[in-house]
Every structure is written in structure tokens, then in C-alpha cells.
Amino acid sequence: MNEKHKILSNKNVTNGIKLTISFLKWTGIGSLVGILTGCVITLFLKSLELATSLRISHPWLLFLLPLGGAFVSFIYSKYGKNSAKGNNLIIDKINDCSNHIPLRMAPLVFLGTFITHLFGGSAGREGTGVQIGSSISEAVGRLLKLDNYDTKIILMSGISSGFGAVFGTPLAGTIFGLEIAVLGIMSYEALIPCFTAAFVGSLVTELFGIHHSHYKVIGIPSTNLAVILKIVLCAVLFGLLSTLFSELTHKLKVVFSSIFKNTSIKSIVGGFIIIILTYIIGTRDYLGLSLPLMASSFNNHVSPFSAFLKLIFTSITLGTGFQGGEVTPLFVIGSTFGNTLSNLLHMSPSFLAALGVIGVFAGATNAPITSFILGIEMFGSAGSEYMLMTCIISYLFSGHSGIYISQRIGRSKSKLIEIPKEATLSYFKKK
């Protein structure tokens, strides 16, 4: 018995040493990824502020949108290799250890997103942040000669650092890196590097003076049956709206690519469509990030068409080959749609705007836990039970669709829906 206890004790000591080494290793690597990503994201966010300021000060820049899109598409076609796949390339690499994420992805997506925002394309910044973080982390992994298993983990930390640094939400960034590659399964093996990279990346941007937007929510209702039923209804609608955005964006990419084989011509056409739409509706509120529109949805009543107009502008922008992310537009779409529902349901505009932000995001990304944590970081913990309810229901009703078609379906959203092993969201598009 003593000999057996001695063996077990030695094993525990050995395992403890291994875990300590692993902790130190991934804390160090995560910190390095976070520092590098945070520095580049700081420069990126400041460049977007400059682009937005220049576009507002010089309205004529909008007329250069077709040429800007053509230039970016040309650069991608000539030098980008597989960088054009964007976040889907990163997800493929995590799931299959296939393909190669070139370091050039970072400067290409940086430049492409800057041009999109400078000339008035409707796009976000999360996709750019994630691609910057992932390309940096891939380069660090190659430098350290990591094997396939560790490369998968460092890529997740790159995603977390990019997301956390862009939005100033390190906790949501942590979970996003763990949750995004496989629908229904979270990769806990990457928890330490993802948290470290997201925390350090966000901290670096704050040290460089980046101020992230957070919103005050008022009018959170007390719990009763009527309120619960209203929130359930809203959550279902948020999920359906996220599906509309995802499917329309994917469909436009297919349609425009089939009509215009030359990517530069495709972007020129998309640029002209955005210009025409801007003058038809008579406002420039839907160009760029549209953050003022989101702020208005928390404080005032916005046009009931705002959500759908932002959805159309963004789908056309991304569908015709412009660079940028989807998440900030999703925030705007969700907040304005929640604001519109508040008029119909006689609830606080800021309360439903907040639920709209995380609800539409949860449905479009299939990341309900990230969305819940994001809500707490952006709006505070008051009404957290409503936030979780919204994220779960929206996630379910968005079905097996989403903005990342390379997401592997680890768990079906219902046992009534049979899905082949290792199928991705693109499986449903092929069907």
C-alpha cells in the first residue's frame, strides 16, 4: 500500500510540474500575442477614426468608393493568395490544420478596411481585428516551431486578442476564441492563452489611449409573465434577423461573383450601388460604422427602417468584395431593431436596444456565451437573466446559418436535425 501511495504521489508531483510548465508557456505566448496584436489594433483603430473624420469633413470622398474598392480587390487578387477568405480561412486552419495563414493578411485587411471606411463603405472592424490577431499569432507559432495542436491553440488566442482589443471586451474576447470555430463545443484547452491574449491586447489599447464605447441601459423591467413573453418574442425576431443578414450577404457574394468574374469590376459596381442608395434615402447615416445611429437607439427613437437599411448597405458592401467586419454593423442592426420593437411593445428603448445588440450578434455568430458576456461588459450586469435568455433563444432560431460558413457543426441545435459528421455551415448551402 505504501509503495502504491508513493507511486501516486510521484505522479501527482510530475503532473503538477507539467501543468506549471504549460501554464507558464501559454501565459508567455498569450502575452506576446496580446502585446503585438494590441499595438497593431491601436494603430488600426486610430486609422479608422481618421478615416471617419476625413469622410465626414470631405463628403466628396464617397464618389471615390468604386475606385477604392477596385484598388483593394486588385491588390487582393494579385498579392493576397488565400487571404480573401478572411475569417473562414482562420476557422478552417483551426479545425483542419489545413491551408496557411499568411502574415500579409494583416497589412492587406488593415489597408482594405481603412479604404472601405474612408470612402464610405458600410462595414465593421471585428473581422479585421480577428484577422490581424490570427496572422500575428500564426507567425509567432511558426517562429516558435509549434506543432499542429499548439498552432490551433495559438490561433484561438489570436482571435481572442483581436476581438478583445477592438471592442475593449477581454472576457467576451476570451470566450469568442474558444467558441467560434465549432458550433456547440467550446475548446477549454485554449482557455489560458485566450484569456491572457485578450486581456493583454485590450490593456495595450487602453494604455495607448483608445476609448471604447459602452452604453447605459435604463428601464430594465421587473420579472413577470408579460415581460418574459415579450423578450422571448424579441429574441426569436433577433435570431431571424441575424439569419436574414447572413443569408443575404452570402447570396450577394455568390450572385456578384457569378456576374462579375473580375473582382475589381465587382467592387466598382458595388461602390456605385452604395452611392446611389445613399442619395435615394437622403442620408449618410448608414456609411462606415454608423456608431452615431447606434448611440441614438439607446437615447431616442430611430426610424423603423434603420435596421433593414443598415443590413442592406452592409450586405452590399461585403457582398461586392469590400473589406471589413460584420460585427459592428450587427450591433447597429440589432440596437436599431430593438429600438423599433420598443415602440410596439411599450418597453424601454435602451433596454431592447441592448438586447438587440447581443441577440443579433449571438444568432449571426452562433456564439451565445460570448454574446452574453459581451452584454455584461458593454451594458453592466443588471438584467443579466434577460440577456442570457435573449442569446440562447436567438442562437436557436438563427438555425444552422451564420456569417462564418466554415464553422464546423459540433452539435446540432436540435436532435431532430441530422447533420453529417464534421459538416460545416456550408453544408446547408450546398443542400
C-alpha positions in Angstrom: 0.0 0.0 0.0 2.8 2.4 0.9 4.5 1.7 -2.4 1.3 2.4 -4.3 0.8 5.7 -2.5 4.4 6.6 -3.3 3.9 6.0 -7.0 0.7 8.1 -7.0 2.4 10.9 -5.1 5.3 10.9 -7.6 2.8 11.0 -10.4 0.9 14.0 -8.8 4.2 15.8 -8.4 5.2 15.2 -12.0 1.7 16.2 -13.3 1.9 19.4 -11.2 5.3 20.3 -12.7 3.9 19.7 -16.2 0.8 21.8 -15.6 3.0 24.6 -14.2 5.2 24.5 -17.3 2.2 24.5 -19.5 0.7 27.5 -17.6 4.0 29.5 -17.9 4.3 28.6 -21.5 0.9 29.7 -22.6 0.8 32.7 -20.4 4.0 33.9 -22.0 2.9 33.1 -25.5 -0.6 34.6 -24.9 1.1 37.8 -23.5 3.3 38.1 -26.6 0.4 37.7 -29.0 -1.6 40.2 -26.9 1.1 42.8 -27.0 1.8 42.5 -30.7 -1.9 42.4 -31.6 -2.8 45.2 -29.2 -0.1 47.5 -30.8 -1.4 46.9 -34.3 -5.0 47.2 -33.3 -4.3 50.5 -31.7 -2.9 51.8 -34.9 -5.9 50.3 -36.8 -8.5 51.9 -34.5 -6.8 55.3 -34.8 -6.7 54.9 -38.5 -10.5 54.3 -38.6 -11.0 57.4 -36.5 -9.0 59.3 -39.1 -10.9 57.7 -42.0 -14.3 58.6 -40.5 -13.2 62.1 -39.7 -11.9 62.7 -43.2 -15.0 61.2 -44.8 -17.3 63.5 -42.7 -15.2 66.5 -43.4 -14.9 65.8 -47.1 -18.3 64.4 -48.4 -16.9 64.1 -51.9 -14.8 61.2 -50.8 -17.9 59.0 -51.2 -17.5 59.3 -55.0 -14.1 57.6 -54.8 -15.7 54.4 -53.2 -15.8 52.5 -56.5 -12.2 53.2 -57.3 -11.1 52.4 -53.7 -12.9 49.1 -53.9 -11.4 48.3 -57.2 -7.9 49.0 -55.9 -8.3 46.8 -52.9 -9.8 43.9 -54.9 -6.9 44.2 -57.3 -4.3 44.1 -54.5 -6.0 41.0 -53.0 -6.2 39.2 -56.3 -2.6 39.9 -57.1 -0.9 39.5 -53.8 -3.5 38.2 -51.3 -3.4 34.5 -52.2 -6.0 32.9 -49.9 -6.2 35.9 -47.6 -9.6 36.8 -49.3 -11.2 34.0 -47.4 -10.8 36.1 -44.3 -12.1 34.7 -41.0 -13.2 31.5 -42.7 -9.6 30.7 -43.6 -8.7 31.0 -39.9 -11.6 28.7 -38.8 -10.5 26.2 -41.4 -7.0 26.3 -40.1 -8.2 25.7 -36.5 -10.4 22.8 -37.5 -8.3 21.0 -40.0 -4.8 22.4 -39.7 -5.1 23.0 -43.4 -4.1 25.9 -45.5 -1.7 28.6 -44.4 -2.5 32.0 -42.9 0.0 34.4 -44.5 1.4 37.3 -42.4 0.5 39.5 -45.3 -3.2 39.1 -44.3 -2.7 41.7 -41.5 -1.5 44.6 -43.7 -3.9 43.7 -46.5 -7.0 43.7 -44.3 -5.8 46.8 -42.5 -5.4 48.7 -45.7 -8.6 47.3 -47.2 -10.7 48.2 -44.2 -9.2 51.7 -44.0 -10.1 52.4 -47.6 -13.6 51.0 -47.2 -14.3 53.3 -44.2 -12.5 56.3 -45.8 -14.7 56.3 -48.9 -18.0 55.3 -47.2 -18.4 51.5 -47.4 -20.7 50.1 -44.7 -18.6 47.6 -42.8 -17.2 46.8 -39.3 -13.9 46.2 -37.7 -14.1 42.9 -35.8 -13.2 40.8 -38.9 -10.1 43.0 -39.4 -9.1 42.7 -35.7 -9.5 38.9 -35.8 -7.5 38.5 -39.0 -4.8 40.8 -37.6 -4.6 38.8 -34.4 -4.6 35.5 -36.2 -2.0 36.3 -38.8 0.3 37.6 -36.0 -0.3 34.5 -33.8 0.3 32.2 -36.8 3.7 34.0 -37.4 4.6 33.6 -33.7 3.7 30.0 -33.9 5.9 29.4 -36.9 8.8 31.3 -35.2 8.4 29.1 -32.1 8.0 25.9 -34.3 4.8 24.9 -32.6 3.2 21.6 -33.7 -0.4 21.3 -35.1 -2.1 21.0 -31.7 -0.3 24.1 -30.3 -0.8 26.0 -33.6 -4.6 25.5 -33.1 -4.4 26.9 -29.6 -2.3 30.0 -30.6 -4.7 30.8 -33.4 -7.5 30.8 -30.9 -5.6 33.2 -28.8 -5.0 35.4 -31.8 -8.8 35.5 -32.4 -9.3 36.4 -28.7 -6.7 39.2 -28.7 -8.1 40.7 -31.9 -11.7 40.7 -30.7 -10.8 41.9 -27.1 -8.6 44.7 -28.4 -11.1 46.0 -30.9 -14.0 46.2 -28.6 -12.3 46.6 -25.2 -14.1 43.4 -24.0 -11.4 41.0 -22.9 -13.8 38.5 -21.3 -16.0 38.3 -24.4 -12.8 38.1 -26.5 -11.7 35.1 -24.4 -14.9 33.2 -25.0 -15.1 34.2 -28.7 -11.7 32.5 -29.4 -12.9 29.3 -27.6 -16.4 29.2 -29.1 -16.2 30.4 -32.7 -14.6 27.5 -34.6 -17.0 24.7 -33.7 -20.7 25.3 -33.2 -21.9 23.8 -29.9 -18.5 22.9 -28.5 -16.1 25.1 -26.5 -12.3 24.4 -26.6 -11.2 24.7 -22.9 -7.7 23.6 -23.7 -7.0 27.2 -25.0 -8.6 29.0 -22.0 -5.3 30.3 -20.5 -3.7 31.7 -23.7 -7.1 33.1 -25.0 -7.7 35.0 -21.7 -4.1 36.2 -21.5 -4.1 37.4 -25.1 -7.5 39.1 -24.9 -6.7 40.8 -21.6 -3.2 42.0 -22.6 -4.5 43.1 -26.1 -7.3 45.1 -24.6 -5.0 46.6 -21.9 -2.4 47.7 -24.6 -5.1 49.6 -26.5 -6.2 51.3 -23.3 -2.6 52.3 -22.5 -2.3 53.9 -25.9 -5.5 56.0 -25.2 -8.1 54.1 -27.1 -11.6 54.7 -25.7 -14.1 52.0 -26.3 -17.9 52.7 -26.4 -20.1 51.4 -23.6 -23.8 52.3 -23.2 -26.1 53.0 -20.3 -29.2 50.9 -20.1 -32.2 52.3 -18.3 -35.7 51.0 -17.8 -34.9 47.4 -17.0 -38.3 45.8 -16.2 -39.2 43.6 -13.2 -39.8 40.0 -14.0 -43.3 38.9 -14.8 -45.0 36.7 -17.4 -45.8 39.6 -19.8 -42.2 40.8 -19.8 -40.9 37.3 -20.4 -43.2 36.7 -23.3 -42.2 40.0 -24.9 -38.5 39.2 -24.5 -39.0 35.7 -26.0 -40.7 37.3 -29.0 -37.9 39.8 -29.4 -35.2 37.1 -29.2 -36.9 35.0 -31.8 -37.1 38.0 -34.1 -33.4 38.8 -33.4 -32.4 35.3 -34.4 -34.5 35.5 -37.7 -33.0 39.0 -38.4 -29.5 37.6 -38.0 -30.3 34.8 -40.4 -31.5 37.3 -42.9 -28.3 39.3 -42.7 -26.1 36.2 -43.0 -28.0 34.6 -45.9 -28.3 37.9 -47.8 -24.6 38.6 -47.5 -23.6 35.1 -48.6 -26.1 35.2 -51.5 -24.9 38.6 -52.8 -21.3 37.3 -52.7 -22.4 34.4 -54.9 -24.5 36.5 -57.3 -22.0 39.3 -57.8 -19.1 36.8 -58.2 -21.0 34.9 -60.8 -21.9 38.0 -62.8 -18.6 39.8 -62.5 -15.6 37.4 -62.8 -13.2 40.4 -62.4 -13.1 41.2 -58.7 -12.2 44.9 -59.3 -15.3 45.4 -61.6 -17.4 43.7 -59.0 -16.3 46.2 -56.3 -16.7 49.2 -58.7 -20.4 48.1 -59.3 -20.9 47.7 -55.5 -19.4 51.2 -54.9 -21.8 52.8 -57.3 -24.8 50.9 -55.8 -23.8 52.3 -52.3 -23.6 55.9 -53.8 -27.0 55.6 -55.5 -28.7 54.2 -52.4 -27.2 57.0 -50.3 -28.7 59.6 -52.5 -32.0 57.8 -52.8 -32.6 57.7 -49.0 -31.0 61.1 -48.5 -28.7 60.4 -45.5 -25.2 59.2 -44.9 -26.1 57.6 -41.6 -25.5 54.1 -43.0 -22.0 54.6 -44.2 -19.0 53.4 -42.2 -19.6 52.0 -38.7 -22.8 54.0 -38.1 -22.0 54.3 -34.4 -24.0 57.6 -34.0 -27.0 55.6 -35.2 -26.4 53.0 -32.5 -25.9 55.7 -29.8 -29.3 57.2 -30.9 -31.0 53.9 -30.5 -30.1 54.0 -26.8 -31.3 57.5 -26.2 -34.0 58.3 -28.8 -36.4 56.7 -31.1 -34.9 55.9 -34.5 -36.5 55.3 -37.9 -38.3 51.9 -38.0 -36.4 51.2 -41.3 -32.9 51.8 -39.8 -32.1 48.2 -39.1 -33.1 47.0 -42.6 -31.3 49.9 -44.3 -28.1 49.2 -42.4 -28.5 45.5 -43.2 -28.8 46.2 -46.9 -25.9 48.7 -47.0 -23.6 46.2 -45.2 -24.6 43.2 -47.2 -24.0 45.0 -50.5 -20.6 46.4 -49.2 -19.3 43.0 -48.1 -21.0 41.1 -50.9 -19.2 43.1 -53.5 -15.8 42.5 -52.1 -15.0 45.4 -49.8 -13.0 44.6 -46.7 -14.2 45.0 -43.1 -16.1 43.1 -40.4 -19.7 42.3 -39.8 -20.0 42.6 -36.0 -20.3 46.4 -35.6 -22.9 46.5 -38.3 -24.7 43.7 -36.5 -24.6 45.8 -33.3 -26.2 48.7 -35.2 -28.8 46.5 -36.8 -29.7 44.8 -33.5 -29.8 48.1 -31.5 -32.0 49.9 -34.0 -34.3 47.0 -34.4 -34.6 46.7 -30.7 -35.4 50.4 -30.5 -38.1 49.9 -33.1 -39.6 47.0 -31.2 -39.7 49.1 -28.0 -42.3 51.3 -29.6 -44.5 48.3 -30.4 -44.1 46.5 -27.1 -44.1 49.7 -24.8 -40.7 48.9 -23.3 -37.5 50.9 -22.6 -35.7 51.7 -25.9 -32.3 51.4 -24.4 -33.2 48.1 -22.8 -34.4 46.5 -26.1 -31.6 48.1 -28.0 -29.1 46.4 -25.7 -30.8 43.0 -26.1 -30.9 43.6 -29.8 -27.1 44.1 -29.9 -26.3 40.8 -28.3 -29.2 38.9 -29.7 -28.5 39.6 -33.4 -24.8 39.0 -32.7 -25.5 35.7 -31.0 -27.6 34.5 -33.9 -25.2 35.6 -36.6 -22.0 34.2 -35.0 -23.5 31.1 -33.2 -21.7 32.3 -30.1 -24.3 32.7 -27.4 -21.9 32.6 -24.4 -19.7 35.2 -26.0 -22.7 37.4 -26.6 -23.9 37.1 -23.0 -20.5 38.0 -21.6 -20.3 40.8 -24.2 -23.6 42.2 -22.9 -22.3 42.3 -19.3 -19.1 44.0 -20.4 -20.9 46.6 -22.6 -24.0 47.3 -20.5 -23.4 46.0 -17.0 -24.8 43.0 -15.1 -28.3 44.5 -14.4 -30.9 42.4 -16.3 -28.4 39.6 -17.0 -31.1 37.0 -16.9 -32.8 38.7 -19.8 -29.5 38.9 -21.7 -28.9 35.2 -21.4 -32.5 34.4 -22.3 -32.1 36.5 -25.4 -28.8 35.0 -26.5 -30.0 31.4 -26.1 -33.3 31.9 -28.0 -31.7 33.9 -30.8 -29.0 31.3 -31.2 -31.6 28.6 -31.6 -33.8 30.4 -34.0 -31.0 31.5 -36.3 -30.8 27.9 -37.3 -27.7 26.4 -38.8 -26.7 29.6 -40.6 -24.2 32.3 -39.7 -21.7 34.8 -41.0 -18.8 32.2 -40.8 -19.7 29.4 -43.3 -16.6 27.4 -42.2 -17.9 26.9 -38.7 -17.9 23.2 -38.0 -21.2 21.9 -36.5 -20.0 20.0 -33.4 -23.5 19.7 -32.0 -26.8 20.1 -33.9 -29.1 22.7 -32.5 -31.8 20.0 -32.3 -31.6 16.2 -32.4 -34.4 16.3 -34.9 -32.0 17.8 -37.4 -29.5 15.2 -38.6 -26.1 16.5 -39.7 -23.1 14.5 -41.1 -20.0 14.3 -39.0 -17.6 17.2 -39.4 -20.1 19.1 -41.5 -19.8 22.9 -41.6 -22.5 25.6 -42.1 -21.7 25.5 -45.8 -23.3 22.0 -45.8 -26.8 23.6 -45.7 -26.0 26.0 -48.5 -25.0 23.0 -50.7 -28.2 21.3 -49.9 
